[in-house]
Amino acid sequence: MFHWLEKHPFFFAVAVFVTIAFAGLIENLPNFAEASQPTIGTKPYSTLELAGRHVYIKNSCNACHSQLIRPFKSETDRYGHYSLSGEYAYDRPFLWGSKRTGPDLMRVGNYRTTDWHENHMKDPAAIVPGSIMPAYRWMFKNLADIDTAYAEQVTVNKVFNVPYNKPIPTADGGTATVKLAGSLDGAKADALAEAKMIAADMKDQDVKDMVANGQVPEIVALIAYLNSLK
Amino acid sequence: MENRPLEYDYTIAKLWMFMTIVLGIVGMLIGVILAWELAFPSVNLIAGEGLAEFTNFSRLRPLHTDAVIFGFTVSGIMATWFYVGQRVLKVSMAESKFLMVTAKLQFALYLLAVVAIVGSLLLGITTSKEYAEFEWPIDILIVVIWVLFGIQIFGLIGIRREKSLYISVWYYIATFLGIAMLYLFNNMEVPTALVSGAGAWYHSVSMYAGTNDALVQWWYGHNAVAFGFTVPIVAMIYYFLPKESGQAVYSYKLSLLAFWGLMFVYLWAGGHHLLFSTVPDWMQTMGSVFSVVLILPSWGSAINMLLTMKGEWNQVATNPLIKFMVLASTFYMFSTLEGPIQAIKSVNALAHFTDWIVGHVHDGVLGWVSFMIIAALLHMAPRVYKREIYSKSLMNTQFWIQTLGVVLYFTSMWIAGITQGMMWRAHDEFGNLAYSFIDTVTVLHPYYTIRAVGGTLYFLGMFMWAWNMYKTATAGRRVEESELQSASPMAA
C-alpha cells in the first residue's frame, strides 16, 4: 500500500492529512462540545480593565509571567487558590504563559496595590532588589487605547454572548453587573471615571494631571487590569 | 530527445538561501541581545531610554522566536525545497513558467510579510499567542504565501519525471499540510473593528476562550515545532546526508515506519504543554503518554541516518559537512529523549515554567535544526554556484565554536531550570516556603551569563557561515559539473 501511495501524490497527501488530523479531533473536540461555564464570581472585563489587558498583551507580559496556578502546595502557598477552568471563561486570548521569569500573576490583585504596581513599573529593582525586570516608563506617557477595548467588548458581547449589562451571580450570593456603554463616548466616560479612582491612589503627578485632563495613560489601565486579577 | 543531464534552475533557491542567512543572523542576534538582557537588565536600554520601548525584552522576545521559526527555518525549508524538489523529482523549475512566476510572487509576499511582522511586533501589535502573534491582516498574508508554497510542491510533483516520491518529498508534503491545518485553526479570530465599527482596524479577538484557547494554542504550538522544526528538517537530512556521504539510506522499511509513526503520534503530544492546568485530566495523560511513545518514530529517523554512515565513519574526520549532519542527528536523538522525559508528569511538575524548557528548545533548534540547515546550504552552495566551498577550515572552526556554544547553552539552562524548580517547591521544617520568588531569580545570574556567552559563540559561528557562503558564491574556485556529481567539492 505504501509503495502505491508513493506513486500517487494526491492519495498520499490525503492519507497524511487524515493521519495528522485524527489526534486533533479526538483531543480538542470534547472540550469544545462542553462549553466552558464561568465560575461563580467570574466577571467580564470593564472597558478600562480590557484596555489594561491590551497593554499587558502589547508588552508581552505573558512572556515572563504566568497566569496559571498549579495544584501544588508550593504554588497555592505562594500565589493563592489553584486555577479553575471556569475562571478563564472570558479570557480571549488565554494568558497562561509558558515561562516564569517572574512570579505568577493570576491573583496578583489580592496581594499587590496600585501604589506598589506604580513604583514597580517605574523601577522594578528599587522595589524588588535583584529584580531583572526592565522598567516600563513609557506606559506613563502613552495613552491607553479605549476605543479598541470598547470595540472588543461590543464584539464579544455580540458574537459570544459575553454577559455585559446583565446581573452576574457573585461569591457572596448577590449579583453584580458589568456595564457596556451604548456608545463609544459613553465607554470613554466610564473608563475615565474608573481611571480617576486608580489615579487617586497613584503618586506620579504627570499621570494625575493627564487623568484630570480627561486622558488615560497606559499605566492606569494596566493597573486597573492587574487589580482585577483575583 | 537529447541525452544530457537536466539543468536545474536555482533562481528561486538562491533567493531563499540569501533570506535564510539574513534572517538566521537577525533572529539569533535578537536572541543574543535577549540573553544579555536577562543576565544584565541594563542591556534593555541598549538604544537609550527613548527607544527602550522597542529594545525591551518583552518586545524583542516574540520577534526572536518568530524570526528563528518563520524567518530562518521556514526560509531554510524553502531554500532546500527549491533545490531538493527539482532533483528528486527529476524536473527543472525552468520547465514551467507558471511555477516560476508563482514562486517569485511567493518570495515577494514573504518579504512583505517580514516587514509587516517586524514592524507590528516592535509596535506591540500582537495577539500574544506564542508563535501565532500576528494579527489577522498578516495571518491572511501568511495563508496566501503558504498556499503558493503548496502550489510549488504539488505543481512540481505534477510535472515530475520520477514516478515514485522520494522520502524527503513525503516530509515536505507533510510540512505543508501540517502547518496549513494548524495555522488556520489556531488563528481563528474575529476582527473587532468589523463587528463594532470602532477601535484599531487590525485588532482581533480569539474565537476560543480560556481553557479551549489554551488547548488549541498548544495543539498548534507543539505541532508548529513538529511541522516546522522536525518534519522538514528530517526531509533535509534524508536527502543531504546520503548525497554528501555517498551512502544509500540504511533502511527503507525503517524510514516508512518512522514517517507514518511520526505522522500519527506527534499531534497527540501537544497536551504535555498543559499538564496540571485546567484542561481535562485524560487529555493531559494522553499528552504525557504519547510524548513518550514519540521517542520511537523520532529515533527511527535518527538511527536510520546514523546507520547510513555504517562503515564510512572515517568521513566524519575528513568532511566537516558530515560532522554537522551527524551531530545534528545526535542532537535530534538527544532532544527527542529530553522532551518525553520533561513530559512525564512528575518531571513536568518540576520543569514546567523553568529555564530547563528553554534549554530543551535550544538544544533542539541550535543543535538539530540550525546545524542541518547550515549543512544543507553549504552542500547546496557549490552545486548552485558551480564553485568550490571557499574554506573548509572556516567550516571546521564554525563547527567547533557553535558546538561549544550549544553545550554551554543547554548545560547552563539545565542547571538553571532544575535549580529554579527545586527552589520554588522547597519548604522549611515548619511547612513554609523556603525561598521568596526573587531568591530564585538572583541565584540564576551566573547561568544566565554562561548562556549569553554560549549564545554569543553560536552567533559568531553564524557569521563564519555567512562569510563562507558569500565567498563561495563570489570567490570560490570554479568546479566542473563532473566534480559535482560525486565527491564533495571542498577547499583544503
Interface residues (C-beta under 8 A of the other chain):
Chain A: F2 H3 E6 K7 P9 F12 A13 V16 F17 T19 I20 A21 F22 A23 G24 E27 N28 P30 N31 F32 S36 I57 K58 N59 S60 C61 N62 A63 C64 S66 L68 R70 P71 F72 K73 S74 E75 D77 R78 S83 L84 S85 E87 Y88 A89 Y90 D91 R92 P93 F94 L95 W96 G97 S98 K99 R100 T101 G102 P103 A125 V128 P129 G130 S131 I132 M133 P134 A135 Y136 R137 W138 D145 D147 T148 A149 Y150 A151 E152 V154 T155 V156 K158 V159 F160 L184
Chain B: E37 L38 P41 N44 L45 E49 A52 E53 N56 F57 S58 R59 R61 P62 G124 I125 T126 T127 S128 K129 E130 F154 I157 G158 K163 S164 L165 W170 I173 A174 L177 G178 M181 F185 V190 T192 A193 V195 S196 G197 A198 G199 A200 H203 V205 S206 Y208 A209 G210 T211 N212 D213 A214 L215 V216 Q217 W219 L256 W260 M263 F264 Y266 L267 W268 G270 G271 H273 F276 S277 T278 V279 P280 M283 M286 G287 F290 A349 H352 F353 T354 D355 I357 V358 W424 R425 A426 H427 N432 L433 F437 I438 V441 T442
